[in-house]
Amino acid sequence: MTEQKKPKRKPGVCIPWEEKLKELPEISGDKELVQKVWEDIDALGYVYIWQCLLSF
C-alpha cells in the first residue's frame, strides 16, 4: 500500500493561504490585505468547527 502524505497545516488553519491563492485570479490590489482577511475568516471557520465538536 502506498501512503499519501498530506501537507502539514498550522494549528488554527482549515485552508492555508498558499492553497487558496492558487484558486484566485491575479490580485491587483493590496495582496497583504487580502491575505489577512482570508486568514481571519479561515480562523473563524476553524473555531466554529471546534466549537461544534466540543458542544456535542
PDB file of N, CA, C and O in Angstrom:
ATOM      1  N   MET A   1       0.835  -1.183   0.000  1.00  0.00           N
ATOM      2  CA  MET A   1       0.000   0.000   0.000  1.00  0.00           C
ATOM      3  C   MET A   1       0.878   1.244   0.000  1.00  0.00           C
ATOM      4  O   MET A   1       1.945   1.282   0.613  1.00  0.00           O
ATOM      5  N   THR A   2       0.408   2.229  -0.687  1.00  0.00           N
ATOM      6  CA  THR A   2       1.132   3.490  -0.692  1.00  0.00           C
ATOM      7  C   THR A   2       0.396   4.488   0.185  1.00  0.00           C
ATOM      8  O   THR A   2      -0.830   4.590   0.155  1.00  0.00           O
ATOM      9  N   GLU A   3       1.164   5.207   0.953  1.00  0.00           N
ATOM     10  CA  GLU A   3       0.580   6.210   1.831  1.00  0.00           C
ATOM     11  C   GLU A   3       0.638   7.559   1.158  1.00  0.00           C
ATOM     12  O   GLU A   3       1.674   7.958   0.625  1.00  0.00           O
ATOM     13  N   GLN A   4      -0.472   8.255   1.185  1.00  0.00           N
ATOM     14  CA  GLN A   4      -0.477   9.608   0.663  1.00  0.00           C
ATOM     15  C   GLN A   4      -0.185  10.551   1.818  1.00  0.00           C
ATOM     16  O   GLN A   4      -0.883  10.556   2.831  1.00  0.00           O
ATOM     17  N   LYS A   5       0.843  11.334   1.647  1.00  0.00           N
ATOM     18  CA  LYS A   5       1.203  12.277   2.696  1.00  0.00           C
ATOM     19  C   LYS A   5       0.488  13.593   2.448  1.00  0.00           C
ATOM     20  O   LYS A   5       0.622  14.201   1.386  1.00  0.00           O
ATOM     21  N   LYS A   6      -0.264  14.017   3.431  1.00  0.00           N
ATOM     22  CA  LYS A   6      -0.945  15.298   3.343  1.00  0.00           C
ATOM     23  C   LYS A   6       0.011  16.372   3.854  1.00  0.00           C
ATOM     24  O   LYS A   6       0.801  16.125   4.766  1.00  0.00           O
ATOM     25  N   PRO A   7      -0.063  17.555   3.267  1.00  0.00           N
ATOM     26  CA  PRO A   7       0.815  18.623   3.751  1.00  0.00           C
ATOM     27  C   PRO A   7       0.454  19.007   5.185  1.00  0.00           C
ATOM     28  O   PRO A   7      -0.719  19.016   5.557  1.00  0.00           O
ATOM     29  N   LYS A   8       1.457  19.319   5.970  1.00  0.00           N
ATOM     30  CA  LYS A   8       1.220  19.750   7.355  1.00  0.00           C
ATOM     31  C   LYS A   8       0.574  21.127   7.339  1.00  0.00           C
ATOM     32  O   LYS A   8       0.938  21.995   6.546  1.00  0.00           O
ATOM     33  N   ARG A   9      -0.374  21.303   8.214  1.00  0.00           N
ATOM     34  CA  ARG A   9      -1.050  22.589   8.340  1.00  0.00           C
ATOM     35  C   ARG A   9      -0.792  23.140   9.723  1.00  0.00           C
ATOM     36  O   ARG A   9      -0.662  22.396  10.695  1.00  0.00           O
ATOM     37  N   LYS A  10      -0.720  24.435   9.794  1.00  0.00           N
ATOM     38  CA  LYS A  10      -0.539  25.093  11.077  1.00  0.00           C
ATOM     39  C   LYS A  10      -1.815  24.936  11.898  1.00  0.00           C
ATOM     40  O   LYS A  10      -2.904  24.851  11.331  1.00  0.00           O
ATOM     41  N   PRO A  11      -1.699  24.896  13.211  1.00  0.00           N
ATOM     42  CA  PRO A  11      -2.911  24.869  14.038  1.00  0.00           C
ATOM     43  C   PRO A  11      -3.760  26.111  13.791  1.00  0.00           C
ATOM     44  O   PRO A  11      -3.229  27.212  13.648  1.00  0.00           O
ATOM     45  N   GLY A  12      -5.061  25.935  13.742  1.00  0.00           N
ATOM     46  CA  GLY A  12      -5.966  27.057  13.542  1.00  0.00           C
ATOM     47  C   GLY A  12      -6.227  27.391  12.090  1.00  0.00           C
ATOM     48  O   GLY A  12      -6.788  28.444  11.788  1.00  0.00           O
ATOM     49  N   VAL A  13      -5.822  26.496  11.172  1.00  0.00           N
ATOM     50  CA  VAL A  13      -5.982  26.768   9.740  1.00  0.00           C
ATOM     51  C   VAL A  13      -6.765  25.633   9.094  1.00  0.00           C
ATOM     52  O   VAL A  13      -6.427  24.461   9.262  1.00  0.00           O
ATOM     53  N   CYS A  14      -7.817  25.987   8.351  1.00  0.00           N
ATOM     54  CA  CYS A  14      -8.558  24.993   7.566  1.00  0.00           C
ATOM     55  C   CYS A  14      -7.961  24.886   6.166  1.00  0.00           C
ATOM     56  O   CYS A  14      -7.558  23.806   5.734  1.00  0.00           O
ATOM     57  N   ILE A  15      -7.909  26.008   5.466  1.00  0.00           N
ATOM     58  CA  ILE A  15      -7.331  26.061   4.128  1.00  0.00           C
ATOM     59  C   ILE A  15      -6.223  27.115   4.153  1.00  0.00           C
ATOM     60  O   ILE A  15      -6.516  28.305   4.274  1.00  0.00           O
ATOM     61  N   PRO A  16      -4.972  26.707   4.041  1.00  0.00           N
ATOM     62  CA  PRO A  16      -3.871  27.675   4.084  1.00  0.00           C
ATOM     63  C   PRO A  16      -3.952  28.693   2.943  1.00  0.00           C
ATOM     64  O   PRO A  16      -4.484  28.403   1.871  1.00  0.00           O
ATOM     65  N   TRP A  17      -3.427  29.862   3.190  1.00  0.00           N
ATOM     66  CA  TRP A  17      -3.435  30.936   2.200  1.00  0.00           C
ATOM     67  C   TRP A  17      -2.762  30.494   0.916  1.00  0.00           C
ATOM     68  O   TRP A  17      -3.222  30.841  -0.172  1.00  0.00           O
ATOM     69  N   GLU A  18      -1.682  29.735   1.020  1.00  0.00           N
ATOM     70  CA  GLU A  18      -0.951  29.294  -0.164  1.00  0.00           C
ATOM     71  C   GLU A  18      -1.834  28.448  -1.087  1.00  0.00           C
ATOM     72  O   GLU A  18      -1.737  28.553  -2.310  1.00  0.00           O
ATOM     73  N   GLU A  19      -2.697  27.609  -0.499  1.00  0.00           N
ATOM     74  CA  GLU A  19      -3.625  26.809  -1.305  1.00  0.00           C
ATOM     75  C   GLU A  19      -4.718  27.677  -1.917  1.00  0.00           C
ATOM     76  O   GLU A  19      -5.051  27.528  -3.093  1.00  0.00           O
ATOM     77  N   LYS A  20      -5.267  28.575  -1.126  1.00  0.00           N
ATOM     78  CA  LYS A  20      -6.360  29.435  -1.604  1.00  0.00           C
ATOM     79  C   LYS A  20      -5.870  30.363  -2.706  1.00  0.00           C
ATOM     80  O   LYS A  20      -6.610  30.648  -3.648  1.00  0.00           O
ATOM     81  N   LEU A  21      -4.640  30.834  -2.602  1.00  0.00           N
ATOM     82  CA  LEU A  21      -4.084  31.754  -3.588  1.00  0.00           C
ATOM     83  C   LEU A  21      -4.034  31.127  -4.973  1.00  0.00           C
ATOM     84  O   LEU A  21      -4.164  31.830  -5.974  1.00  0.00           O
ATOM     85  N   LYS A  22      -3.845  29.804  -5.043  1.00  0.00           N
ATOM     86  CA  LYS A  22      -3.806  29.103  -6.327  1.00  0.00           C
ATOM     87  C   LYS A  22      -5.166  29.134  -7.029  1.00  0.00           C
ATOM     88  O   LYS A  22      -5.229  29.076  -8.257  1.00  0.00           O
ATOM     89  N   GLU A  23      -6.250  29.225  -6.258  1.00  0.00           N
ATOM     90  CA  GLU A  23      -7.605  29.220  -6.813  1.00  0.00           C
ATOM     91  C   GLU A  23      -8.060  30.603  -7.279  1.00  0.00           C
ATOM     92  O   GLU A  23      -8.991  30.714  -8.077  1.00  0.00           O
ATOM     93  N   LEU A  24      -7.415  31.645  -6.789  1.00  0.00           N
ATOM     94  CA  LEU A  24      -7.853  33.011  -7.060  1.00  0.00           C
ATOM     95  C   LEU A  24      -7.231  33.557  -8.335  1.00  0.00           C
ATOM     96  O   LEU A  24      -6.130  33.158  -8.714  1.00  0.00           O
ATOM     97  N   PRO A  25      -7.942  34.479  -9.003  1.00  0.00           N
ATOM     98  CA  PRO A  25      -7.314  35.175 -10.141  1.00  0.00           C
ATOM     99  C   PRO A  25      -6.249  36.132  -9.619  1.00  0.00           C
ATOM    100  O   PRO A  25      -6.115  36.325  -8.410  1.00  0.00           O
ATOM    101  N   GLU A  26      -5.506  36.721 -10.522  1.00  0.00           N
ATOM    102  CA  GLU A  26      -4.452  37.671 -10.139  1.00  0.00           C
ATOM    103  C   GLU A  26      -5.049  38.794  -9.291  1.00  0.00           C
ATOM    104  O   GLU A  26      -6.064  39.387  -9.657  1.00  0.00           O
ATOM    105  N   ILE A  27      -4.418  39.075  -8.171  1.00  0.00           N
ATOM    106  CA  ILE A  27      -4.895  40.125  -7.267  1.00  0.00           C
ATOM    107  C   ILE A  27      -4.234  41.437  -7.682  1.00  0.00           C
ATOM    108  O   ILE A  27      -3.008  41.545  -7.696  1.00  0.00           O
ATOM    109  N   SER A  28      -5.046  42.420  -8.015  1.00  0.00           N
ATOM    110  CA  SER A  28      -4.498  43.689  -8.487  1.00  0.00           C
ATOM    111  C   SER A  28      -4.374  44.725  -7.366  1.00  0.00           C
ATOM    112  O   SER A  28      -3.740  45.763  -7.552  1.00  0.00           O
ATOM    113  N   GLY A  29      -4.960  44.454  -6.230  1.00  0.00           N
ATOM    114  CA  GLY A  29      -4.926  45.401  -5.112  1.00  0.00           C
ATOM    115  C   GLY A  29      -3.872  45.027  -4.088  1.00  0.00           C
ATOM    116  O   GLY A  29      -2.813  44.501  -4.432  1.00  0.00           O
ATOM    117  N   ASP A  30      -4.167  45.301  -2.841  1.00  0.00           N
ATOM    118  CA  ASP A  30      -3.254  45.052  -1.729  1.00  0.00           C
ATOM    119  C   ASP A  30      -3.280  43.559  -1.361  1.00  0.00           C
ATOM    120  O   ASP A  30      -4.214  43.085  -0.713  1.00  0.00           O
ATOM    121  N   LYS A  31      -2.257  42.842  -1.777  1.00  0.00           N
ATOM    122  CA  LYS A  31      -2.213  41.388  -1.556  1.00  0.00           C
ATOM    123  C   LYS A  31      -2.131  41.038  -0.077  1.00  0.00           C
ATOM    124  O   LYS A  31      -2.699  40.034   0.355  1.00  0.00           O
ATOM    125  N   GLU A  32      -1.434  41.852   0.697  1.00  0.00           N
ATOM    126  CA  GLU A  32      -1.318  41.585   2.133  1.00  0.00           C
ATOM    127  C   GLU A  32      -2.664  41.727   2.838  1.00  0.00           C
ATOM    128  O   GLU A  32      -2.974  40.973   3.760  1.00  0.00           O
ATOM    129  N   LEU A  33      -3.456  42.698   2.398  1.00  0.00           N
ATOM    130  CA  LEU A  33      -4.786  42.887   2.976  1.00  0.00           C
ATOM    131  C   LEU A  33      -5.693  41.707   2.649  1.00  0.00           C
ATOM    132  O   LEU A  33      -6.424  41.226   3.515  1.00  0.00           O
ATOM    133  N   VAL A  34      -5.649  41.245   1.418  1.00  0.00           N
ATOM    134  CA  VAL A  34      -6.455  40.090   1.016  1.00  0.00           C
ATOM    135  C   VAL A  34      -6.034  38.863   1.823  1.00  0.00           C
ATOM    136  O   VAL A  34      -6.884  38.094   2.272  1.00  0.00           O
ATOM    137  N   GLN A  35      -4.736  38.677   2.007  1.00  0.00           N
ATOM    138  CA  GLN A  35      -4.239  37.541   2.782  1.00  0.00           C
ATOM    139  C   GLN A  35      -4.710  37.625   4.234  1.00  0.00           C
ATOM    140  O   GLN A  35      -5.143  36.621   4.799  1.00  0.00           O
ATOM    141  N   LYS A  36      -4.630  38.805   4.840  1.00  0.00           N
ATOM    142  CA  LYS A  36      -5.056  38.966   6.234  1.00  0.00           C
ATOM    143  C   LYS A  36      -6.541  38.669   6.386  1.00  0.00           C
ATOM    144  O   LYS A  36      -6.945  37.983   7.325  1.00  0.00           O
ATOM    145  N   VAL A  37      -7.359  39.185   5.465  1.00  0.00           N
ATOM    146  CA  VAL A  37      -8.801  38.939   5.530  1.00  0.00           C
ATOM    147  C   VAL A  37      -9.084  37.449   5.387  1.00  0.00           C
ATOM    148  O   VAL A  37      -9.909  36.905   6.121  1.00  0.00           O
ATOM    149  N   TRP A  38      -8.405  36.775   4.443  1.00  0.00           N
ATOM    150  CA  TRP A  38      -8.616  35.336   4.268  1.00  0.00           C
ATOM    151  C   TRP A  38      -8.232  34.570   5.531  1.00  0.00           C
ATOM    152  O   TRP A  38      -8.976  33.695   5.977  1.00  0.00           O
ATOM    153  N   GLU A  39      -7.085  34.891   6.104  1.00  0.00           N
ATOM    154  CA  GLU A  39      -6.626  34.166   7.294  1.00  0.00           C
ATOM    155  C   GLU A  39      -7.552  34.402   8.478  1.00  0.00           C
ATOM    156  O   GLU A  39      -7.776  33.493   9.277  1.00  0.00           O
ATOM    157  N   ASP A  40      -8.097  35.620   8.604  1.00  0.00           N
ATOM    158  CA  ASP A  40      -9.049  35.901   9.687  1.00  0.00           C
ATOM    159  C   ASP A  40     -10.335  35.099   9.512  1.00  0.00           C
ATOM    160  O   ASP A  40     -10.834  34.509  10.470  1.00  0.00           O
ATOM    161  N   ILE A  41     -10.868  35.077   8.305  1.00  0.00           N
ATOM    162  CA  ILE A  41     -12.100  34.329   8.037  1.00  0.00           C
ATOM    163  C   ILE A  41     -11.872  32.826   8.214  1.00  0.00           C
ATOM    164  O   ILE A  41     -12.724  32.128   8.763  1.00  0.00           O
ATOM    165  N   ASP A  42     -10.733  32.336   7.754  1.00  0.00           N
ATOM    166  CA  ASP A  42     -10.409  30.922   7.876  1.00  0.00           C
ATOM    167  C   ASP A  42     -10.290  30.526   9.350  1.00  0.00           C
ATOM    168  O   ASP A  42     -10.733  29.446   9.740  1.00  0.00           O
ATOM    169  N   ALA A  43      -9.700  31.390  10.158  1.00  0.00           N
ATOM    170  CA  ALA A  43      -9.570  31.107  11.590  1.00  0.00           C
ATOM    171  C   ALA A  43     -10.941  31.026  12.258  1.00  0.00           C
ATOM    172  O   ALA A  43     -11.148  30.203  13.150  1.00  0.00           O
ATOM    173  N   LEU A  44     -11.881  31.876  11.832  1.00  0.00           N
ATOM    174  CA  LEU A  44     -13.236  31.811  12.387  1.00  0.00           C
ATOM    175  C   LEU A  44     -13.907  30.480  12.046  1.00  0.00           C
ATOM    176  O   LEU A  44     -14.604  29.901  12.880  1.00  0.00           O
ATOM    177  N   GLY A  45     -13.700  30.001  10.833  1.00  0.00           N
ATOM    178  CA  GLY A  45     -14.231  28.695  10.452  1.00  0.00           C
ATOM    179  C   GLY A  45     -13.646  27.575  11.297  1.00  0.00           C
ATOM    180  O   GLY A  45     -14.356  26.649  11.690  1.00  0.00           O
ATOM    181  N   TYR A  46     -12.369  27.660  11.571  1.00  0.00           N
ATOM    182  CA  TYR A  46     -11.690  26.660  12.401  1.00  0.00           C
ATOM    183  C   TYR A  46     -12.278  26.656  13.817  1.00  0.00           C
ATOM    184  O   TYR A  46     -12.555  25.596  14.379  1.00  0.00           O
ATOM    185  N   VAL A  47     -12.462  27.839  14.378  1.00  0.00           N
ATOM    186  CA  VAL A  47     -13.032  27.944  15.725  1.00  0.00           C
ATOM    187  C   VAL A  47     -14.457  27.408  15.742  1.00  0.00           C
ATOM    188  O   VAL A  47     -14.854  26.740  16.697  1.00  0.00           O
ATOM    189  N   TYR A  48     -15.229  27.692  14.701  1.00  0.00           N
ATOM    190  CA  TYR A  48     -16.605  27.209  14.614  1.00  0.00           C
ATOM    191  C   TYR A  48     -16.645  25.671  14.601  1.00  0.00           C
ATOM    192  O   TYR A  48     -17.454  25.057  15.295  1.00  0.00           O
ATOM    193  N   ILE A  49     -15.778  25.076  13.817  1.00  0.00           N
ATOM    194  CA  ILE A  49     -15.728  23.610  13.757  1.00  0.00           C
ATOM    195  C   ILE A  49     -15.397  23.029  15.119  1.00  0.00           C
ATOM    196  O   ILE A  49     -16.045  22.081  15.563  1.00  0.00           O
ATOM    197  N   TRP A  50     -14.401  23.582  15.784  1.00  0.00           N
ATOM    198  CA  TRP A  50     -14.042  23.087  17.113  1.00  0.00           C
ATOM    199  C   TRP A  50     -15.178  23.288  18.112  1.00  0.00           C
ATOM    200  O   TRP A  50     -15.435  22.414  18.940  1.00  0.00           O
ATOM    201  N   GLN A  51     -15.850  24.416  18.043  1.00  0.00           N
ATOM    202  CA  GLN A  51     -16.955  24.659  18.943  1.00  0.00           C
ATOM    203  C   GLN A  51     -18.057  23.627  18.739  1.00  0.00           C
ATOM    204  O   GLN A  51     -18.624  23.127  19.710  1.00  0.00           O
ATOM    205  N   CYS A  52     -18.363  23.304  17.493  1.00  0.00           N
ATOM    206  CA  CYS A  52     -19.381  22.270  17.220  1.00  0.00           C
ATOM    207  C   CYS A  52     -18.950  20.920  17.750  1.00  0.00           C
ATOM    208  O   CYS A  52     -19.767  20.185  18.304  1.00  0.00           O
ATOM    209  N   LEU A  53     -17.704  20.586  17.594  1.00  0.00           N
ATOM    210  CA  LEU A  53     -17.225  19.301  18.090  1.00  0.00           C
ATOM    211  C   LEU A  53     -17.270  19.208  19.612  1.00  0.00           C
ATOM    212  O   LEU A  53     -17.614  18.168  20.172  1.00  0.00           O
ATOM    213  N   LEU A  54     -16.924  20.296  20.262  1.00  0.00           N
ATOM    214  CA  LEU A  54     -16.877  20.278  21.721  1.00  0.00           C
ATOM    215  C   LEU A  54     -18.248  20.432  22.367  1.00  0.00           C
ATOM    216  O   LEU A  54     -18.426  20.078  23.532  1.00  0.00           O
ATOM    217  N   SER A  55     -19.201  20.950  21.635  1.00  0.00           N
ATOM    218  CA  SER A  55     -20.523  21.194  22.213  1.00  0.00           C
ATOM    219  C   SER A  55     -21.382  19.930  22.308  1.00  0.00           C
ATOM    220  O   SER A  55     -22.321  19.870  23.102  1.00  0.00           O
ATOM    221  N   PHE A  56     -21.055  18.921  21.494  1.00  0.00           N
ATOM    222  CA  PHE A  56     -21.910  17.734  21.473  1.00  0.00           C
ATOM    223  C   PHE A  56     -21.213  16.518  21.964  1.00  0.00           C
ATOM    224  O   PHE A  56     -21.806  15.440  22.005  1.00  0.00           O
TER     225      PHE A  56
END
